[in-house]
Amino acid sequence: MFRPDDDQATLRRPTRWQSYVVPQGWETFTPEDHEVWDLLFARQVELLGSRVVAPFLDGIDLLRLSHPGIPELAELNAILEPRTGWRTVAVPGLVPDEIFFAMLADRIFPVGNFIRRREQLDYLEAPDCFHDLFGHIPMLAHHDFAEMVEHVGRLGQAAIAAGEGGRAARLYWHSVEFGLAMEKSELKILGAGLASSFGESHFSLESDTVERVPFTIRGAVHTAYRHDAFQPRYLVSRSLESTVSAILELTPERLLEL
Ligand SMILES: [Fe+2]
């Protein structure tokens, strides 16, 4: 039904991320859903071994993610929020970029309220709670990385306001989502999209058909990425700390000039 008054009100009111939040509905997950989580978790931990930066593995332990079954967000938040001020909320699927960056700027991480089916272990149309929780949340227990992701949220809001949201999206993609990083002279996984992917985690480190180039802010901002396939080029941070510092020093004005 067309309700002009409501539409007017919607136009006047800035969109708030809170309107995208839904209950996690943890009690509605079936035993099969929890089994799928356990299967994915065990498989991915074994596959990663020590191929991921150490703070990721620390985060898994700190947040007790190895506890069987899909994590209940309230329980997870009870550990995460006092530690770094980050909190998870449930969403029904991908949120628009402006909402996503607004959430990050408030130290809120959106988590899909669904999990893939057993027949789709390696194929995902939209990020589910395994990608969001296993891939992203461990690093949000790391104080400096947590601060960096909040800053990316602010940069994203500023870039979108200037009509240049793609710059922030690419920066996010090549660090938080698909970044690699050197750690004690070894190449490691940093990004959540790699840490949570069965196929791409090894591919990103071992394939000799992809490019791996040093991470720079300018490089990240101007390197295109793929949504629908493995990345053809990975950006490799000299260290986790160097990328965190570089991003924290980046101002919105500089992001738009690069
Ligand atoms: Fe992600």
Residues whose N, C-alpha, C, O or C-beta is under 5 A from the ligand:
A	BS01	LIG	A192
